[in-house]
């Protein structure tokens, strides 16, 4: 009998099956975390998420984005609004729009990346739309993904907006609708 087998037999006698399984899971996590960093685990091993996931070891500050990019199907397991780096909420808009109601907080969102809301969360337009916060440099994303979401009244209000691009967008959209090009 090998030393390994003796150790396993010894621990099996002194631990319940649940304790042994918990020890074994911890050992497996230790192997994952001693060989890979947070980003690599997300990128290369998302299919083994349940085996390696440990929120206490994860680099939330620098690698939160990797969870939304590569592990979005495990969102409910990893989402923690207190730990997720709010400067990377734009990745949530791109990859986790189906969980919008769980993560959306306009005070935490970096509006410099508001184009990601138009591109990824157009189905939640009524919840996030704010013409004073939207970065109008990316008005083309509004045209591409959200033009049908605007009511005529909202477009008329945009005609009065302080931003010239917003006014131009509204005028073009109203003209398009007037000419029947909806």
C-alpha positions, 0 to 999 in steps of 0.5 A, spaced: 500 500 500 502 506 497 503 512 502 498 516 499 493 510 500 495 510 507 493 517 508 487 517 504 485 511 508 487 514 515 483 520 513 477 516 511 476 513 518 477 520 522 472 524 517 465 523 515 464 523 508 462 530 508 468 533 511 472 528 507 469 531 500 469 538 503 477 537 504 478 534 497 474 540 494 479 545 498 485 541 495 482 541 488 481 549 489 488 550 491 491 546 485 487 551 481 489 557 484 496 555 485 497 555 478 492 560 474 490 567 476 483 570 476 483 572 468 486 565 466 481 561 470 475 565 467 478 565 460 481 558 459 477 554 464 470 557 465 467 551 463 470 548 470 467 554 474 464 550 479 471 547 481 475 553 481 471 559 483 473 562 490 470 569 491 475 570 497 481 569 492 478 572 486 482 579 484 476 583 484 479 590 483 483 588 477 479 582 473 472 583 475 471 584 467 473 577 466 467 574 470 462 578 465 466 577 459 468 569 460 463 567 465 456 570 464 453 564 464 455 563 472 452 570 473 448 568 479 454 565 482 459 570 482 455 577 482 457 581 488 455 588 487 460 590 493 466 587 490 465 587 483 469 593 480 464 599 478 469 602 473 468 595 469 460 595 469 460 597 461 462 589 461 456 587 464 452 591 459 456 588 453 455 581 456 450 580 462 444 584 459 439 578 461 441 580 468 440 588 467 435 588 473 440 585 478 446 589 476 444 596 474 445 602 478 446 609 474 450 612 480 455 606 479 455 606 471 461 609 468 457 613 463 463 614 458 461 607 456 454 609 455 455 606 448 455 599 451 448 600 454 445 602 447 449 596 444 447 591 449 441 593 453 437 596 448 431 592 451 432 596 457 432 602 454 427 605 458 430 604 465 437 607 463 436 612 458 438 619 460 440 624 455 444 628 460 448 622 461 449 619 455 455 620 451 453 623 445 460 621 441 456 615 440 450 617 437 450 612 432 449 606 437 443 610 439 441 610 431 443 602 430 440 599 437 435 604 440 432 609 435 425 605 435 425 605 443 424 613 442 417 616 443 416 622 438 415 626 445 422 624 447 425 626 440 421 632 440 425 634 447 431 632 444 430 637 439 431 642 445 437 639 448 443 643 449 448 638 445 448 639 438 449 632 436 443 630 440 439 635 436 441 632 430 440 625 432 432 627 434 431 631 427 434 625 423 429 620 426 423 624 426 424 626 419 425 618 417 419 617 421 415 622 417 417 620 411 415 613 413 422 609 413 421 606 420 
